[in-house]
Structure formats: structure tokens, C-alpha cells
Amino acid sequence: MYIYKYFSPLGEMTMASDGHSLTGLWFDGQKYFPAGLIGCAEEKNLPVFDETSRWLDIYFSGEIPDFTPDLNPAGSEFRISVWEILRNIPYGKTMTYGEIAAEIAQMKGLKRMSPQAVGGAVGRNPISVIIPCHRVLGANGKLTGYAGGVGRKLKLLEIEGITKNCCP
């Protein structure tokens, strides 16, 4: 396991890799930050970290990156299915937890899926910003929690021009 630091306009971030793919990207100190990561991983610059830094530089400049670093988030089948839906939310658009729950229920042939279960998976997304969990809102477009802090979530939405149409 390898880590590398990135200094974003919203605070320092830690990237993690298995040596090939990006496995994590967190704002330092955010909820669900893997506490043991810093002590057991080697700090080393890798090509995937250079690519991720380039992606983040483009994103934080207000542009839409035209590539995605190779991602390999670890999680349960359910969490990975939620994170795949997140990856498909277009830049500048949002979804609600309920909409994601309905999509998961349809994919699994279920009558319904709990938006709270979806919220748990969204909150534990290990690759912030690139897997855009900040684009998920509560019912009626309500700005809800974000593991990196609601203030950061609002700033990420502002970068994408989303707050003009949401977040009462």
C-alpha cells in the first residue's frame, strides 16, 4: 500500500494506491478516514498519483477532466454497486439517496431499497471527488451530510455550478 499527499484548495488530501490503481482519496481528517493507513503505508509518488493530481488540478480549476485515473475501491458488492451509480452522475448534476435506492432496487429486482443503506455506502466512498458522492442530495434537493464536511460538499457543488439549482 502506498500513499501520497495532494494539496487541494479545500484542504490537504491523502491518496492511496495498491501500486497500480487508486484505491483511496480522502480529505485529511474526514469521517471514515482509514486511521491505520498513515502508519503502515509507504509514502511514494507513483504514476497513478501523478495522474490523480492532474485530474484534481483540472477539476479544482473549474474544468471537466476528460480522463479518469484507474480506480480500484474496495468494498462489498452493495457498496461497489452504489459507487458505480455515483460514477455515472454527470458533472453539474445531482441525484438523491432515494433515486439511487430506487435504481439499486430495480437492478436487484427488489420492490424497494432503503435510502439509509444507500447513504451508508455513499458516506463510505473511499475515493472522494472522483467518485462524486458530493453530488448526492437529500430529498427535495436538501444539502445533507458529507464525510469530508458539509462546507466542502457545498464548495464542490459550487465548483460544478450546481448550487444555482439546488440546496435550499
N, C-alpha and C positions, 0 to 999 in steps of 0.2 A: 504494500500500500504506500502510495506517495501523496504528498500534499504540496500545495504552492499557494502563495498569497496573491490576492488581487485587491487593489485599492480603488474602490468604486466611489462615485460621488455620494453614495448613500451609506458609506462605511466600508470597513475592511471585510473582505470575503475570503473564505478558505475553499480551495478546490481540492478534490481527492480523485485519485486515479488508481486503477489496477496495473498501470504501466502502459496501457493501450487506449482505454476508453475513459471518459469522465464518469465517475461513479458518485460524485457529490459536489455540491456548490452551495455554501451556506453563508449568510451574513454572520460574522463572528458574534457569538453570544445569543443567537436566536434560539427559540424553543426547538427542542429536538436536535440540537447540535450534538454530534456524537462525542461525548466527553472524553473518551479514551483515544480518540484519533490523533491528537497532537502529540501525545507521548509515545505512540507506537508506530507512527508512520514516518518515513524519511522525507525530508523537505528536499525536493529536487525539481528542476524545470524539465518538463517533458514536452514533446511536440503537441500533445493534446492540451496542455496548459497554455502553450502559445496560441493555439487555435481558439481556445475558450476565451483567452484575454482579448484576442482580436474581435471575436463575436461580441463580447461585453463592451469593448470600446465603441463599436459601431452602434450597438443598442443604446448605450448611455449618451451618445451624441444625437439621439433622436431619429436615427435612420433604422431601416429594417434590414437586419443581416440576411444575406442571400445564401447562407450555408448554416449547417448545424454541426457542431463537433460530434464525434462518435460518443453516444451516451449508453451507459450500462447501469441504470439504477437497480439496486437490489430490493426486492420486496415480495410480498405474497402475490399470488395470481390476481386477487381482487385489487390490491393497490396498483399493480402494474396496469391493469385494465383502466383504472381511473386515470393514471398518469398518461396513458395513451390518448384518452379523450382530451386531457389538458393540452397535450402537444398539438392537437388539431384545432384548438381555439385560435382563430386568426388574430394577428396583431391588430390592436384597436377595437376588438370585440370582447364581449364577456358572455359567460354562462352563469346560471345559478346552480347551487348544490342540487336543487330539485330537478333541474333539467338533466344534470349528469346522472342522477339516480334513475331517472326515467330511461335514459339511454342504456345504462347498465342493465336494468330490469329487462328491457327489450332484447338486448344481446343474449341474456341468460334465459329468456323465456319465462320470466317471473312476472307476477301481477304488479309487484311494486318492490322498490328497494329503498332503504332508509337514507334520506339525505344526511342524517347524522353520521352514518357509516361512511358515506362519501366524504363528509367533512373531515373525518379522522384520517382517511387516506390522503386527502388534499393537504392537510396540515403536516403530514409526514413525508411529503415530497422531498427527496434528498437532493434534487437539482433545481434550486431556486432560479427564477427568472427565465432560464432557457426552457424548462418545463414550466409554463406560465400559470402557476397556481394563484398568482395575484389577479388573474382575470376572472376568478370565481367570486361571485357576489351572493349575498343572501337573497331571500325572497323580495320581490319588488325593487331589485337593484340596490339593496341596502349594503353598505360597506361593513363587512364583518371581519373577524379575526384573520391574522396572518402571522405565521411563525416568526417572521422577521420584524414584526411590529406593524400596526395599522398605519402609522405615519409613513413607513417605507412603502406599504402597499399603495397608499394614495399617491405617493411620488411616482411609482412605477406606472400607475394608471394615467397620471398626468403626462408622463413621457410619451405615452401612446395616444394622447388626446381623448382618452375615454371619459374623463370626469365631466366633460361637457354634457354627456347624455345619461349619466348615472349618478349614483351615490348621493341620494337625498339626505 
